[in-house]
């Protein structure tokens, strides 16, 4: 028997702009993952869209959104402004906490590339309880000192052939004080374009979020 789900295109107010997003809520959902994509990408990234579908099939809600407008993303410096990306992600999180459909859901972050740094900095911010963070080919090193304050369970997924990023992840991993895992996908490069590698990322992330975001229904 097929499951029904709610799918919405949303506009999220942030600063003086509105951020476009795609919200999917499976039937009987209890948790939701907000995606923070990497520089030069968008909420339509085929990689993140694929991973989001796997989450939805596992009963986890997803929000794919742009943290920058098209004009902002066209500026190289803005793409790598981790403080701005973090600020926007926190505004998106506050919006989710205020919506009727999502305010009672346990929240997690899935970050890729620079988006992973923003996700970790946001998770380190007091007053924003985040259940878990997953980084795909991320740059957690760009979160700098905020890493020392990330207490949400964190999974760093890196391609075995993405050597420079792997070393940066190992250094960042050593600084994380909470529950943490570093998983290397053999044969994968930065974008996980090799056959089966993105599927492995989706499986690892789904299992991690199901473990840490699960919330028993309120009777």
Residue pairs with C-beta under 8 A, 6 or more apart in sequence:
3 26
3 27
3 59
4 27
5 24
5 25
5 26
5 27
5 29
5 56
6 23
6 24
6 25
6 101
7 22
7 23
7 24
7 25
8 22
8 23
8 24
9 20
9 21
9 22
9 23
10 20
10 21
10 22
10 23
10 63
10 65
11 18
11 19
11 20
11 21
12 18
12 19
12 20
12 21
12 65
12 91
12 92
12 95
13 19
13 91
13 95
14 88
14 91
14 92
14 95
15 87
15 88
15 91
17 69
17 72
19 65
19 66
19 67
19 69
19 88
19 92
20 43
20 65
20 66
21 43
21 63
21 64
21 65
21 66
21 92
22 43
22 62
22 63
22 64
22 65
23 61
23 62
23 63
23 101
23 102
24 52
24 56
24 61
24 62
24 63
25 32
25 61
25 101
25 102
26 56
26 57
26 59
26 60
26 61
27 59
28 59
28 217
29 59
29 60
29 61
29 105
30 59
30 105
30 106
30 213
30 214
30 215
30 216
30 217
31 60
31 61
31 105
31 106
31 107
31 108
31 131
31 209
31 213
31 214
31 215
32 60
32 61
32 62
32 63
32 96
32 102
32 105
32 106
32 107
32 108
33 52
33 55
33 60
33 61
33 62
33 63
33 107
33 108
33 109
33 110
33 134
33 209
33 213
34 62
34 63
34 65
34 89
34 92
34 93
34 96
34 107
34 108
34 109
34 110
35 43
35 48
35 52
35 62
35 63
35 64
35 65
35 109
35 110
35 111
35 112
35 115
36 67
36 85
36 89
36 109
36 110
36 111
36 112
36 115
36 116
36 118
36 119
36 122
37 43
37 45
37 48
37 64
37 66
37 67
37 111
37 112
37 113
37 115
38 112
38 113
38 114
38 115
38 116
38 137
38 138
39 73
39 79
39 80
39 113
39 114
40 73
40 79
41 48
41 112
41 113
42 66
42 73
43 64
43 65
43 66
44 64
45 64
45 112
47 112
47 136
47 191
47 192
47 198
48 64
48 110
48 112
49 64
50 198
50 202
51 110
51 136
51 198
51 201
51 202
51 205
52 62
52 64
54 202
54 203
54 205
54 206
55 61
55 62
55 202
55 205
55 206
55 209
56 62
58 206
58 209
58 210
60 206
60 209
60 210
60 213
61 102
61 105
63 92
63 96
65 92
66 73
67 84
67 85
67 88
67 89
67 92
67 115
67 118
68 78
68 79
68 84
68 85
68 88
72 78
73 79
78 84
79 114
80 114
80 142
82 114
82 117
82 118
82 121
82 142
82 143
83 121
85 114
85 115
85 117
85 118
86 117
86 118
86 121
86 122
86 125
88 118
89 109
89 118
89 119
89 122
90 122
90 125
90 128
93 107
93 122
93 128
93 130
94 128
96 102
96 103
96 105
96 107
97 103
97 107
105 215
106 131
106 213
106 214
106 215
107 129
107 130
107 131
107 213
108 130
108 131
108 132
108 133
108 134
108 209
108 212
108 213
109 119
109 122
109 123
109 130
109 132
109 133
109 134
110 119
110 133
110 134
110 135
110 136
110 205
111 117
111 118
111 119
111 120
111 133
111 134
111 135
111 136
111 138
112 135
112 136
112 137
112 138
113 137
113 138
113 139
114 138
114 139
114 142
115 138
116 135
116 136
116 137
116 138
116 139
116 140
116 143
117 138
117 139
117 140
117 141
117 142
117 143
118 143
119 133
119 135
119 138
120 133
120 135
120 140
120 143
120 146
120 147
120 150
120 154
121 143
121 146
122 128
122 130
123 130
123 133
123 150
123 152
123 154
124 143
124 146
124 147
124 148
124 149
124 150
124 151
130 152
131 152
131 153
131 212
131 213
132 152
132 153
132 154
132 155
132 208
132 209
132 211
132 212
132 213
133 150
133 152
133 153
133 154
133 155
134 154
134 155
134 157
134 204
134 205
134 208
134 209
135 154
135 155
135 156
135 157
135 169
136 157
136 192
136 201
136 205
137 157
137 158
137 159
137 162
137 165
137 190
137 191
137 192
138 156
138 158
138 165
138 169
139 165
139 168
140 147
140 156
140 168
140 169
140 172
140 173
141 168
141 169
141 171
141 172
143 150
143 172
147 172
147 175
147 176
148 175
148 177
149 177
150 176
150 177
150 178
151 177
151 178
152 178
152 212
153 178
153 179
153 180
153 208
153 212
154 176
154 178
154 179
154 180
154 181
155 180
155 181
155 182
155 183
155 204
155 205
155 208
156 169
156 172
156 173
156 180
156 181
156 182
156 183
157 183
157 185
157 201
157 204
157 205
158 165
158 166
158 169
158 182
158 183
158 184
158 185
159 165
159 166
159 184
159 185
159 187
159 188
159 189
159 190
159 192
159 197
160 166
160 184
160 185
160 186
160 187
160 188
161 187
161 188
161 189
162 188
162 189
162 190
165 190
166 184
169 182
170 182
173 180
173 182
181 208
183 204
185 192
185 197
185 200
185 201
185 204
187 194
187 197
188 194
188 197
188 200
192 198
192 200
192 201
